[in-house]
């Protein structure tokens, strides 16, 4: 299957009533790549390696390879929607480590194996935009759902800007008291210290519809 025929699932860098501090971290090996020819890329994939590029602010991206086995092991353990806030520690053969988040991930549509990754390096004193997952709590006891409605989660992620050390793992919003046609908005969420929401306060994040 050609690279063009593959599709990508993209997590663009942007990473409730509560927020959970501290993102999950995973260390994986990073190997330098000396060539980016199509034949070299195909050979790497046949050897269970995933071509990748590590981007850093103001610098040219660094091409490399990571183990597909390691990457997919992390993905299996990562809760759905939490990949944008998962921090990858890429350790090269010289022992140097770079803390990164995923900028883009591509899968083979037939086998669903990871075929390419773009990472973005986190610089301690530079803010980064991250899409933080939002979880809705209290659905079992929600008054609107008990009245025959159902939850429509409008925002699966909340884009924020913050320093790498302040990236929340996720936000939680309690919908237990939300009735039919009532909503929860960005203004209802608690913004952690040193974190900036990149949505308008009036934007709806969840509602109960019928």
Backbone as JSON Lines, residues from 0, in Angstrom:
{"i":0,"aa":"X","n":[0.84,-1.2,0.0],"ca":[0.0,0.0,0.0],"c":[0.88,1.25,0.0]}
{"i":1,"aa":"X","n":[0.59,2.21,-0.86],"ca":[1.41,3.41,-0.95],"c":[1.18,4.31,0.25]}
{"i":2,"aa":"X","n":[2.16,5.19,0.48],"ca":[2.03,6.14,1.59],"c":[0.84,7.05,1.38]}
{"i":3,"aa":"X","n":[0.59,7.43,0.1],"ca":[-0.52,8.34,-0.19],"c":[-1.85,7.68,0.13]}
{"i":4,"aa":"X","n":[-1.92,6.35,-0.04],"ca":[-3.19,5.64,0.19],"c":[-3.5,5.51,1.66]}
{"i":5,"aa":"X","n":[-2.51,5.77,2.52],"ca":[-2.74,5.67,3.94],"c":[-3.39,6.96,4.43]}
{"i":6,"aa":"X","n":[-4.15,6.87,5.49],"ca":[-4.76,8.06,6.04],"c":[-4.14,8.34,7.4]}
{"i":7,"aa":"X","n":[-4.37,9.53,7.89],"ca":[-3.78,9.9,9.18],"c":[-4.85,10.37,10.13]}
{"i":8,"aa":"X","n":[-4.63,10.09,11.39],"ca":[-5.43,10.66,12.46],"c":[-4.56,11.74,13.07]}
{"i":9,"aa":"X","n":[-5.03,12.95,13.06],"ca":[-4.19,14.08,13.42],"c":[-4.6,14.66,14.76]}
{"i":10,"aa":"X","n":[-3.63,14.89,15.62],"ca":[-3.83,15.56,16.88],"c":[-3.07,16.87,16.8]}
{"i":11,"aa":"X","n":[-3.74,17.96,16.5],"ca":[-3.08,19.24,16.38],"c":[-2.76,19.8,17.76]}
{"i":12,"aa":"X","n":[-1.69,20.54,17.85],"ca":[-1.22,21.01,19.15],"c":[-2.01,22.22,19.64]}
{"i":13,"aa":"X","n":[-2.89,22.01,20.51],"ca":[-3.54,23.09,21.19],"c":[-3.42,22.81,22.68]}
{"i":14,"aa":"X","n":[-3.57,20.03,23.67],"ca":[-2.81,19.22,24.34],"c":[-3.49,19.6,24.03]}
{"i":15,"aa":"X","n":[-13.74,20.76,33.05],"ca":[-14.89,20.44,33.86],"c":[-14.96,21.27,35.13]}
{"i":16,"aa":"X","n":[-15.52,20.81,35.76],"ca":[-15.56,21.4,37.07],"c":[-14.25,21.12,37.79]}
{"i":17,"aa":"X","n":[-13.5,20.18,37.29],"ca":[-12.23,19.78,37.88],"c":[-11.2,19.63,36.78]}
{"i":18,"aa":"X","n":[-9.93,19.68,37.15],"ca":[-8.88,19.34,36.2],"c":[-7.93,18.41,36.92]}
{"i":19,"aa":"X","n":[-7.26,17.56,36.16],"ca":[-6.3,16.62,36.72],"c":[-4.92,17.02,36.27]}
{"i":20,"aa":"X","n":[-4.06,17.4,37.2],"ca":[-2.72,17.85,36.86],"c":[-1.82,16.66,36.6]}
{"i":21,"aa":"X","n":[-0.83,16.9,35.75],"ca":[0.19,15.88,35.53],"c":[-0.15,14.94,34.4]}
{"i":22,"aa":"X","n":[0.61,15.04,33.32],"ca":[0.38,14.18,32.16],"c":[1.15,12.88,32.29]}
{"i":23,"aa":"X","n":[0.64,11.85,31.64],"ca":[1.32,10.56,31.61],"c":[2.61,10.68,30.81]}
{"i":24,"aa":"X","n":[3.65,9.96,31.22],"ca":[4.92,9.98,30.51],"c":[5.29,8.56,30.08]}
{"i":25,"aa":"X","n":[5.96,8.47,28.93],"ca":[6.4,7.18,28.42],"c":[7.76,7.37,27.75]}
{"i":26,"aa":"X","n":[8.73,6.55,28.12],"ca":[10.06,6.63,27.53],"c":[10.2,5.59,26.42]}
{"i":27,"aa":"X","n":[10.69,6.03,25.27],"ca":[10.93,5.12,24.15],"c":[12.27,5.47,23.51]}
{"i":28,"aa":"X","n":[12.86,4.48,22.84],"ca":[14.15,4.68,22.18],"c":[13.98,5.43,20.86]}
{"i":29,"aa":"X","n":[14.93,6.33,20.58],"ca":[14.92,7.11,19.35],"c":[16.22,6.84,18.59]}
{"i":30,"aa":"X","n":[16.1,6.51,17.31],"ca":[17.26,6.2,16.49],"c":[17.38,7.2,15.35]}
{"i":31,"aa":"X","n":[18.59,7.69,15.13],"ca":[18.81,8.64,14.04],"c":[18.57,7.97,12.7]}
{"i":32,"aa":"X","n":[18.08,8.76,11.75],"ca":[17.83,8.25,10.39],"c":[18.65,9.07,9.41]}
{"i":33,"aa":"X","n":[19.48,8.42,8.63],"ca":[20.39,9.12,7.74],"c":[19.82,9.36,6.35]}
{"i":34,"aa":"X","n":[18.78,8.64,6.0],"ca":[18.16,8.81,4.68],"c":[16.65,8.75,4.79]}
{"i":35,"aa":"X","n":[15.99,9.48,3.9],"ca":[14.52,9.52,3.91],"c":[13.94,9.05,2.59]}
{"i":36,"aa":"X","n":[14.69,8.25,1.85],"ca":[14.18,7.74,0.58],"c":[13.01,6.8,0.82]}
{"i":37,"aa":"X","n":[12.17,6.64,-0.2],"ca":[11.01,5.77,-0.07],"c":[11.42,4.33,0.25]}
{"i":38,"aa":"X","n":[12.5,3.87,-0.38],"ca":[12.94,2.5,-0.14],"c":[13.42,2.31,1.29]}
{"i":39,"aa":"X","n":[14.1,3.34,1.84],"ca":[14.58,3.26,3.22],"c":[13.41,3.28,4.21]}
{"i":40,"aa":"X","n":[12.41,4.1,3.89],"ca":[11.23,4.18,4.76],"c":[10.47,2.85,4.76]}
{"i":41,"aa":"X","n":[10.3,2.26,3.57],"ca":[9.62,0.97,3.49],"c":[10.38,-0.12,4.22]}
{"i":42,"aa":"X","n":[11.72,-0.1,4.1],"ca":[12.55,-1.09,4.79],"c":[12.42,-0.94,6.3]}
{"i":43,"aa":"X","n":[12.38,0.29,6.77],"ca":[12.23,0.53,8.21],"c":[10.91,-0.03,8.71]}
{"i":44,"aa":"X","n":[9.85,0.19,7.96],"ca":[8.53,-0.31,8.38],"c":[8.49,-1.84,8.38]}
{"i":45,"aa":"X","n":[9.18,-2.45,7.41],"ca":[9.23,-3.92,7.39],"c":[9.97,-4.47,8.6]}
{"i":46,"aa":"X","n":[10.88,-3.66,9.15],"ca":[11.65,-4.06,10.33],"c":[11.02,-3.58,11.63]}
{"i":47,"aa":"X","n":[9.71,-3.31,11.57],"ca":[8.94,-2.89,12.76],"c":[9.45,-1.58,13.35]}
{"i":48,"aa":"X","n":[9.93,-0.68,12.48],"ca":[10.32,0.66,12.91],"c":[9.38,1.68,12.29]}
{"i":49,"aa":"X","n":[9.15,2.76,13.01],"ca":[8.25,3.8,12.56],"c":[9.05,5.07,12.26]}
{"i":50,"aa":"X","n":[9.04,5.54,11.02],"ca":[9.69,6.81,10.71],"c":[9.02,7.95,11.48]}
{"i":51,"aa":"X","n":[9.83,8.9,11.91],"ca":[9.27,10.02,12.67],"c":[10.1,11.27,12.44]}
{"i":52,"aa":"X","n":[9.52,12.4,12.79],"ca":[10.21,13.68,12.75],"c":[9.96,14.37,14.09]}
{"i":53,"aa":"X","n":[11.03,14.91,14.68],"ca":[10.91,15.66,15.93],"c":[11.09,17.14,15.6]}
{"i":54,"aa":"X","n":[10.02,17.91,15.82],"ca":[10.06,19.35,15.57],"c":[10.34,20.1,16.87]}
{"i":55,"aa":"X","n":[11.03,21.22,16.74],"ca":[11.3,22.07,17.89],"c":[11.16,23.51,17.43]}
{"i":56,"aa":"X","n":[10.71,24.39,18.31],"ca":[10.46,25.77,17.94],"c":[11.72,26.44,17.38]}
{"i":57,"aa":"X","n":[11.59,26.96,16.16],"ca":[12.69,27.69,15.56],"c":[13.8,26.84,15.0]}
{"i":58,"aa":"X","n":[13.6,25.52,14.9],"ca":[14.63,24.63,14.4],"c":[14.07,23.7,13.33]}
{"i":59,"aa":"X","n":[14.98,23.2,12.5],"ca":[14.59,22.23,11.48],"c":[14.28,20.9,12.16]}
{"i":60,"aa":"X","n":[13.28,20.21,11.67],"ca":[12.9,18.94,12.26],"c":[14.0,17.89,12.14]}
{"i":61,"aa":"X","n":[14.09,17.02,13.16],"ca":[15.07,15.94,13.17],"c":[14.37,14.64,12.78]}
{"i":62,"aa":"X","n":[14.87,13.99,11.72],"ca":[14.24,12.74,11.28],"c":[14.84,11.58,12.07]}
{"i":63,"aa":"X","n":[14.03,10.57,12.31],"ca":[14.51,9.42,13.08],"c":[13.57,8.24,12.96]}
{"i":64,"aa":"X","n":[13.81,7.25,13.8],"ca":[13.0,6.04,13.85],"c":[12.7,5.69,15.29]}
{"i":65,"aa":"X","n":[11.52,5.15,15.53],"ca":[11.17,4.61,16.83],"c":[10.6,3.21,16.63]}
{"i":66,"aa":"X","n":[10.61,2.42,17.66],"ca":[10.11,1.05,17.58],"c":[8.58,1.04,17.53]}
{"i":67,"aa":"X","n":[8.03,0.35,16.51],"ca":[6.57,0.23,16.44],"c":[6.03,-0.55,17.63]}
{"i":68,"aa":"X","n":[6.79,-1.53,18.1],"ca":[6.35,-2.32,19.25],"c":[6.23,-1.44,20.48]}
{"i":69,"aa":"X","n":[7.23,-0.56,20.69],"ca":[7.2,0.33,21.86],"c":[6.05,1.34,21.75]}
{"i":70,"aa":"X","n":[5.91,1.93,20.56],"ca":[4.86,2.93,20.36],"c":[3.48,2.32,20.56]}
{"i":71,"aa":"X","n":[3.25,1.17,19.96],"ca":[1.91,0.57,20.06],"c":[1.63,0.05,21.46]}
{"i":72,"aa":"X","n":[2.67,-0.32,22.2],"ca":[2.47,-0.71,23.6],"c":[1.99,0.48,24.42]}
{"i":73,"aa":"X","n":[2.55,1.66,24.14],"ca":[2.11,2.88,24.84],"c":[0.68,3.21,24.46]}
{"i":74,"aa":"X","n":[0.36,3.11,23.17],"ca":[-0.99,3.44,22.71],"c":[-2.04,2.52,23.32]}
{"i":75,"aa":"X","n":[-1.7,1.25,23.48],"ca":[-2.66,0.31,24.09],"c":[-2.97,0.68,25.53]}
{"i":76,"aa":"X","n":[-2.0,1.28,26.21],"ca":[-2.18,1.64,27.61],"c":[-2.72,3.05,27.79]}
{"i":77,"aa":"X","n":[-2.85,3.79,26.68],"ca":[-3.31,5.17,26.75],"c":[-4.82,5.22,26.58]}
{"i":78,"aa":"X","n":[-5.48,5.83,27.51],"ca":[-6.94,5.95,27.45],"c":[-7.36,6.74,26.22]}
{"i":79,"aa":"X","n":[-8.47,6.36,25.63],"ca":[-8.95,7.03,24.43],"c":[-9.04,8.54,24.63]}
{"i":80,"aa":"X","n":[-8.44,9.3,23.73],"ca":[-8.48,10.75,23.79],"c":[-7.34,11.38,24.55]}
{"i":81,"aa":"X","n":[-6.52,10.55,25.23],"ca":[-5.47,11.09,26.09],"c":[-4.11,11.2,25.39]}
{"i":82,"aa":"X","n":[-4.02,10.8,24.12],"ca":[-2.73,10.87,23.43],"c":[-2.16,12.29,23.37]}
{"i":83,"aa":"X","n":[-2.98,13.34,23.12],"ca":[-2.4,14.68,23.02],"c":[-1.69,15.16,24.28]}
{"i":84,"aa":"X","n":[-2.04,14.62,25.44],"ca":[-1.38,15.06,26.68],"c":[-0.38,14.04,27.21]}
{"i":85,"aa":"X","n":[-0.13,12.99,26.45],"ca":[0.88,12.02,26.83],"c":[2.25,12.54,26.42]}
{"i":86,"aa":"X","n":[3.18,12.58,27.36],"ca":[4.52,13.09,27.09],"c":[5.44,11.91,26.79]}
{"i":87,"aa":"X","n":[6.08,11.97,25.62],"ca":[7.03,10.94,25.22],"c":[8.45,11.42,25.48]}
{"i":88,"aa":"X","n":[9.22,10.62,26.19],"ca":[10.62,10.91,26.42],"c":[11.42,10.11,25.4]}
{"i":89,"aa":"X","n":[11.94,10.78,24.4],"ca":[12.68,10.12,23.33],"c":[14.16,10.08,23.72]}
{"i":90,"aa":"X","n":[14.69,8.89,23.92],"ca":[16.08,8.73,24.36],"c":[16.9,8.14,23.23]}
{"i":91,"aa":"X","n":[17.95,8.9,22.8],"ca":[18.76,8.41,21.69],"c":[19.88,7.51,22.19]}
{"i":92,"aa":"X","n":[20.69,7.0,21.26],"ca":[21.73,6.04,21.61],"c":[22.87,6.65,22.42]}
{"i":93,"aa":"X","n":[22.96,7.99,22.39],"ca":[23.99,8.67,23.19],"c":[23.5,8.97,24.6]}
{"i":94,"aa":"X","n":[22.24,8.62,24.88],"ca":[21.69,8.85,26.21],"c":[20.97,10.17,26.36]}
{"i":95,"aa":"X","n":[20.93,10.98,25.3],"ca":[20.24,12.27,25.36],"c":[18.73,12.06,25.26]}
{"i":96,"aa":"X","n":[17.99,12.78,26.09],"ca":[16.53,12.65,26.1],"c":[15.87,13.95,25.68]}
{"i":97,"aa":"X","n":[14.76,13.82,24.96],"ca":[13.95,14.96,24.56],"c":[12.5,14.67,24.95]}
{"i":98,"aa":"X","n":[11.89,15.6,25.66],"ca":[10.49,15.46,26.07],"c":[9.61,16.04,24.97]}
{"i":99,"aa":"X","n":[8.66,15.22,24.5],"ca":[7.85,15.61,23.35],"c":[6.4,15.21,23.55]}
{"i":100,"aa":"X","n":[5.54,15.85,22.76],"ca":[4.16,15.4,22.61],"c":[3.94,15.07,21.14]}
{"i":101,"aa":"X","n":[2.91,14.3,20.85],"ca":[2.61,13.91,19.48],"c":[1.91,15.06,18.76]}
{"i":102,"aa":"X","n":[2.46,15.42,17.61],"ca":[1.84,16.45,16.76],"c":[0.92,15.81,15.73]}
{"i":103,"aa":"X","n":[1.36,14.68,15.18],"ca":[0.55,13.98,14.18],"c":[0.92,12.5,14.19]}
{"i":104,"aa":"X","n":[-0.09,11.66,14.0],"ca":[0.14,10.21,13.94],"c":[-0.61,9.66,12.75]}
{"i":105,"aa":"X","n":[0.04,8.76,12.01],"ca":[-0.58,8.17,10.83],"c":[-0.64,6.66,11.0]}
{"i":106,"aa":"X","n":[-1.77,6.07,10.54],"ca":[-1.99,4.64,10.64],"c":[-2.2,4.04,9.26]}
{"i":107,"aa":"X","n":[-1.86,2.78,9.13],"ca":[-2.25,2.01,7.96],"c":[-3.73,1.68,8.1]}
{"i":108,"aa":"X","n":[-4.58,2.03,7.15],"ca":[-6.02,1.84,7.31],"c":[-6.46,0.38,7.32]}
{"i":109,"aa":"X","n":[-5.61,-0.5,6.82],"ca":[-5.97,-1.92,6.79],"c":[-5.53,-2.64,8.06]}
{"i":110,"aa":"X","n":[-4.27,-2.46,8.45],"ca":[-3.72,-3.15,9.62],"c":[-3.82,-2.31,10.88]}
{"i":111,"aa":"X","n":[-4.05,-1.0,10.72],"ca":[-4.11,-0.03,11.81],"c":[-2.78,0.06,12.57]}
{"i":112,"aa":"X","n":[-1.7,-0.37,11.92],"ca":[-0.38,-0.19,12.5],"c":[0.06,1.26,12.3]}
{"i":113,"aa":"X","n":[0.83,1.77,13.26],"ca":[1.35,3.13,13.15],"c":[2.4,3.15,12.04]}
{"i":114,"aa":"X","n":[2.29,4.12,11.13],"ca":[3.22,4.2,10.0],"c":[4.1,5.44,10.04]}
{"i":115,"aa":"X","n":[3.71,6.48,10.76],"ca":[4.52,7.7,10.84],"c":[4.09,8.51,12.06]}
{"i":116,"aa":"X","n":[5.06,9.22,12.64],"ca":[4.78,10.07,13.79],"c":[5.51,11.41,13.63]}
{"i":117,"aa":"X","n":[4.85,12.48,13.99],"ca":[5.5,13.78,14.16],"c":[5.43,14.14,15.63]}
{"i":118,"aa":"X","n":[6.59,14.43,16.21],"ca":[6.66,14.85,17.61],"c":[6.96,16.35,17.67]}
{"i":119,"aa":"X","n":[6.58,16.97,18.78],"ca":[6.92,18.37,19.04],"c":[7.64,18.43,20.37]}
{"i":120,"aa":"X","n":[8.88,18.95,20.35],"ca":[9.68,18.99,21.56],"c":[9.18,20.06,22.53]}
{"i":121,"aa":"X","n":[9.11,19.7,23.8],"ca":[8.69,20.62,24.84],"c":[9.91,21.33,25.42]}
{"i":122,"aa":"X","n":[9.87,22.66,25.37],"ca":[10.93,23.49,25.95],"c":[10.4,24.04,27.28]}
{"i":123,"aa":"X","n":[11.11,23.81,28.39],"ca":[10.57,24.14,29.72],"c":[10.03,25.55,29.88]}
{"i":124,"aa":"X","n":[10.69,26.56,29.26],"ca":[10.27,27.94,29.47],"c":[9.44,28.51,28.32]}
{"i":125,"aa":"X","n":[8.95,27.64,27.43],"ca":[8.14,28.09,26.3],"c":[6.76,27.46,26.35]}
{"i":126,"aa":"X","n":[5.75,28.3,26.21],"ca":[4.38,27.8,26.26],"c":[4.08,26.96,25.02]}
{"i":127,"aa":"X","n":[3.2,26.01,25.21],"ca":[2.78,25.14,24.12],"c":[1.26,25.06,24.12]}
{"i":128,"aa":"X","n":[0.67,24.87,22.93],"ca":[-0.77,24.7,22.82],"c":[-1.09,23.21,22.76]}
{"i":129,"aa":"X","n":[-1.99,22.77,23.63],"ca":[-2.29,21.35,23.77],"c":[-3.81,21.16,23.84]}
{"i":130,"aa":"X","n":[-4.29,20.05,23.25],"ca":[-5.7,19.7,23.34],"c":[-5.87,18.74,24.51]}
{"i":131,"aa":"X","n":[-6.52,19.2,25.55],"ca":[-6.68,18.41,26.78],"c":[-8.03,17.7,26.75]}
{"i":132,"aa":"X","n":[-8.06,16.38,26.95],"ca":[-9.33,15.65,26.9],"c":[-10.3,16.07,28.0]}
{"i":133,"aa":"X","n":[-11.58,16.06,27.65],"ca":[-12.65,16.41,28.59],"c":[-13.5,15.18,28.87]}
{"i":134,"aa":"X","n":[-13.72,14.87,30.14],"ca":[-14.55,13.75,30.53],"c":[-15.8,14.26,31.23]}
{"i":135,"aa":"X","n":[-16.94,13.68,30.88],"ca":[-18.22,14.05,31.5],"c":[-18.56,13.03,32.59]}
{"i":136,"aa":"X","n":[-18.74,13.52,33.8],"ca":[-19.05,12.66,34.94],"c":[-20.52,12.79,35.32]}
{"i":137,"aa":"X","n":[-21.02,11.82,36.04],"ca":[-22.37,11.89,36.58],"c":[-23.47,11.5,35.61]}
{"i":138,"aa":"X","n":[-23.13,10.81,34.53],"ca":[-24.15,10.47,33.54],"c":[-25.19,9.51,34.09]}
{"i":139,"aa":"X","n":[-24.79,8.6,34.96],"ca":[-25.74,7.61,35.51],"c":[-26.84,8.26,36.32]}
{"i":140,"aa":"X","n":[-26.52,9.38,36.96],"ca":[-27.5,10.07,37.81],"c":[-27.99,11.38,37.2]}
{"i":141,"aa":"X","n":[-27.64,11.65,35.96],"ca":[-28.01,12.92,35.31],"c":[-29.53,13.06,35.21]}
{"i":142,"aa":"X","n":[-30.05,14.2,35.67],"ca":[-31.51,14.41,35.68],"c":[-32.07,14.45,34.26]}
{"i":143,"aa":"X","n":[-31.33,15.01,33.32],"ca":[-31.8,15.08,31.94],"c":[-31.85,13.73,31.27]}
{"i":144,"aa":"X","n":[-30.86,12.89,31.54],"ca":[-30.84,11.54,30.97],"c":[-31.97,10.71,31.58]}
{"i":145,"aa":"X","n":[-32.2,10.86,32.88],"ca":[-33.29,10.13,33.53],"c":[-34.65,10.56,32.99]}
{"i":146,"aa":"X","n":[-34.71,11.81,32.46],"ca":[-35.97,12.32,31.92],"c":[-36.16,11.94,30.45]}
{"i":147,"aa":"X","n":[-35.25,11.13,29.91],"ca":[-35.4,10.67,28.54],"c":[-34.43,11.28,27.55]}
{"i":148,"aa":"X","n":[-33.55,12.15,28.02],"ca":[-32.58,12.76,27.13],"c":[-31.31,11.94,27.04]}
{"i":149,"aa":"X","n":[-30.37,12.44,26.25],"ca":[-29.07,11.78,26.2],"c":[-27.98,12.84,26.08]}
{"i":150,"aa":"X","n":[-26.8,12.45,26.49],"ca":[-25.68,13.39,26.52],"c":[-25.1,13.59,25.13]}
{"i":151,"aa":"X","n":[-24.9,14.84,24.77],"ca":[-24.15,15.17,23.56],"c":[-22.92,15.97,24.0]}
{"i":152,"aa":"X","n":[-21.76,15.33,23.93],"ca":[-20.53,16.01,24.31],"c":[-20.01,16.75,23.09]}
{"i":153,"aa":"X","n":[-20.14,18.07,23.12],"ca":[-19.79,18.91,21.97],"c":[-18.27,19.02,21.82]}
{"i":154,"aa":"X","n":[-17.56,19.12,22.92],"ca":[-16.11,19.25,22.9],"c":[-15.47,18.02,23.55]}
{"i":155,"aa":"X","n":[-14.74,17.26,22.77],"ca":[-14.01,16.12,23.32],"c":[-12.69,16.56,23.94]}
{"i":156,"aa":"X","n":[-12.17,17.68,23.46],"ca":[-10.92,18.24,23.98],"c":[-11.07,19.73,24.2]}
{"i":157,"aa":"X","n":[-10.33,20.25,25.17],"ca":[-10.3,21.68,25.45],"c":[-8.9,22.19,25.11]}
{"i":158,"aa":"X","n":[-8.77,23.03,24.09],"ca":[-7.45,23.56,23.76],"c":[-6.98,24.58,24.78]}
{"i":159,"aa":"X","n":[-5.75,24.44,25.22],"ca":[-5.18,25.34,26.22],"c":[-3.78,25.74,25.82]}
{"i":160,"aa":"X","n":[-3.28,26.79,26.46],"ca":[-1.9,27.23,26.3],"c":[-1.27,27.29,27.68]}
{"i":161,"aa":"X","n":[-0.09,26.69,27.81],"ca":[0.59,26.68,29.1],"c":[2.03,26.22,28.93]}
{"i":162,"aa":"X","n":[2.81,26.32,29.98],"ca":[4.14,25.76,29.98],"c":[4.05,24.24,30.08]}
{"i":163,"aa":"X","n":[5.05,23.52,29.59],"ca":[5.01,22.05,29.63],"c":[4.74,21.48,31.02]}
{"i":164,"aa":"X","n":[5.28,22.1,32.05],"ca":[5.11,21.57,33.41],"c":[3.67,21.69,33.89]}
{"i":165,"aa":"X","n":[2.88,22.54,33.24],"ca":[1.5,22.8,33.69],"c":[0.44,22.08,32.85]}
{"i":166,"aa":"X","n":[0.87,21.22,31.9],"ca":[-0.1,20.54,31.04],"c":[-0.99,19.63,31.89]}
{"i":167,"aa":"X","n":[-2.3,19.86,31.92],"ca":[-3.19,18.96,32.66],"c":[-3.32,17.63,31.92]}
{"i":168,"aa":"X","n":[-3.59,16.57,32.64],"ca":[-3.83,15.28,31.97],"c":[-5.2,15.27,31.32]}
{"i":169,"aa":"X","n":[-6.21,15.86,32.0],"ca":[-7.55,15.97,31.44],"c":[-8.39,16.87,32.31]}
{"i":170,"aa":"X","n":[-9.55,17.26,31.8],"ca":[-10.55,18.0,32.56],"c":[-11.76,17.1,32.8]}
{"i":171,"aa":"X","n":[-12.51,17.39,33.86],"ca":[-13.74,16.67,34.16],"c":[-14.86,17.67,34.39]}
{"i":172,"aa":"X","n":[-16.03,17.38,33.85],"ca":[-17.2,18.22,34.07],"c":[-18.33,17.33,34.58]}
{"i":173,"aa":"X","n":[-19.01,17.78,35.62],"ca":[-20.1,17.03,36.23],"c":[-21.42,17.44,35.59]}
{"i":174,"aa":"X","n":[-22.13,16.48,34.98],"ca":[-23.39,16.79,34.3],"c":[-24.59,16.26,35.08]}
{"i":175,"aa":"X","n":[-24.4,15.86,36.33],"ca":[-25.47,15.22,37.09],"c":[-26.71,16.1,37.21]}
{"i":176,"aa":"X","n":[-26.55,17.43,37.29],"ca":[-27.7,18.32,37.47],"c":[-28.13,19.0,36.17]}
{"i":177,"aa":"X","n":[-27.63,18.55,35.04],"ca":[-27.99,19.15,33.76],"c":[-29.27,18.52,33.24]}
{"i":178,"aa":"X","n":[-30.28,19.35,32.98],"ca":[-31.57,18.86,32.48],"c":[-31.59,18.94,30.95]}
{"i":179,"aa":"X","n":[-32.67,18.44,30.36],"ca":[-32.82,18.47,28.9],"c":[-32.77,19.91,28.4]}
{"i":180,"aa":"X","n":[-31.98,20.13,27.36],"ca":[-31.75,21.42,26.7],"c":[-30.91,22.38,27.54]}
{"i":181,"aa":"X","n":[-30.4,21.93,28.65],"ca":[-29.44,22.74,29.39],"c":[-28.03,22.38,28.93]}
{"i":182,"aa":"X","n":[-27.09,23.28,29.21],"ca":[-25.75,23.1,28.67],"c":[-24.69,23.37,29.75]}
{"i":183,"aa":"X","n":[-23.51,22.86,29.48],"ca":[-22.3,23.24,30.2],"c":[-21.4,23.96,29.21]}
{"i":184,"aa":"X","n":[-20.9,25.13,29.6],"ca":[-20.07,25.94,28.71],"c":[-18.63,26.01,29.23]}
{"i":185,"aa":"X","n":[-17.77,26.57,28.4],"ca":[-16.38,26.77,28.81],"c":[-16.32,27.59,30.1]}
{"i":186,"aa":"X","n":[-17.23,28.55,30.23],"ca":[-17.26,29.39,31.42],"c":[-17.57,28.6,32.69]}
{"i":187,"aa":"X","n":[-18.12,27.4,32.55],"ca":[-18.41,26.56,33.71],"c":[-17.19,25.77,34.17]}
{"i":188,"aa":"X","n":[-16.15,25.75,33.36],"ca":[-14.96,24.98,33.69],"c":[-14.01,25.79,34.56]}
{"i":189,"aa":"X","n":[-13.29,25.1,35.39],"ca":[-12.29,25.73,36.25],"c":[-10.96,25.73,35.52]}
{"i":190,"aa":"X","n":[-10.43,26.91,35.28],"ca":[-9.14,27.01,34.58],"c":[-8.02,26.96,35.61]}
{"i":191,"aa":"X","n":[-7.13,25.99,35.51],"ca":[-6.02,25.9,36.47],"c":[-5.12,27.12,36.4]}
{"i":192,"aa":"X","n":[-4.41,27.35,37.46],"ca":[-3.45,28.44,37.5],"c":[-2.4,28.22,36.41]}
{"i":193,"aa":"X","n":[-2.04,29.3,35.73],"ca":[-1.0,29.3,34.7],"c":[-1.41,28.53,33.44]}
{"i":194,"aa":"X","n":[-2.71,28.27,33.28],"ca":[-3.23,27.63,32.07],"c":[-4.27,28.55,31.45]}
{"i":195,"aa":"X","n":[-4.22,28.75,30.14],"ca":[-5.15,29.63,29.45],"c":[-6.03,28.83,28.49]}
{"i":196,"aa":"X","n":[-7.35,28.96,28.64],"ca":[-8.26,28.34,27.7],"c":[-8.18,29.07,26.36]}
{"i":197,"aa":"X","n":[-8.23,28.32,25.26],"ca":[-8.2,28.9,23.92],"c":[-9.56,28.83,23.24]}
{"i":198,"aa":"X","n":[-10.62,28.77,24.05],"ca":[-11.99,28.81,23.57],"c":[-12.71,29.99,24.2]}
{"i":199,"aa":"X","n":[-13.74,30.48,23.52],"ca":[-14.56,31.55,24.09],"c":[-15.37,31.01,25.27]}
{"i":200,"aa":"X","n":[-15.56,31.83,26.31],"ca":[-16.31,31.37,27.51],"c":[-17.71,30.84,27.21]}
{"i":201,"aa":"X","n":[-18.36,31.37,26.17],"ca":[-19.74,30.97,25.88],"c":[-19.85,29.68,25.06]}
{"i":202,"aa":"X","n":[-18.73,29.15,24.62],"ca":[-18.79,27.93,23.8],"c":[-19.28,26.75,24.63]}
{"i":203,"aa":"X","n":[-20.22,25.99,24.05],"ca":[-20.83,24.84,24.73],"c":[-19.88,23.64,24.67]}
{"i":204,"aa":"X","n":[-19.69,22.96,25.81],"ca":[-18.86,21.77,25.83],"c":[-19.7,20.5,25.95]}
{"i":205,"aa":"X","n":[-20.91,20.61,26.53],"ca":[-21.78,19.45,26.67],"c":[-23.22,19.91,26.87]}
{"i":206,"aa":"X","n":[-24.17,19.09,26.41],"ca":[-25.58,19.4,26.57],"c":[-26.37,18.1,26.64]}
{"i":207,"aa":"X","n":[-27.58,18.21,27.18],"ca":[-28.51,17.08,27.2],"c":[-29.59,17.37,26.17]}
{"i":208,"aa":"X","n":[-29.74,16.48,25.21],"ca":[-30.72,16.67,24.14],"c":[-31.73,15.52,24.16]}
{"i":209,"aa":"X","n":[-32.82,15.71,23.44],"ca":[-33.86,14.68,23.4],"c":[-34.22,14.36,21.96]}
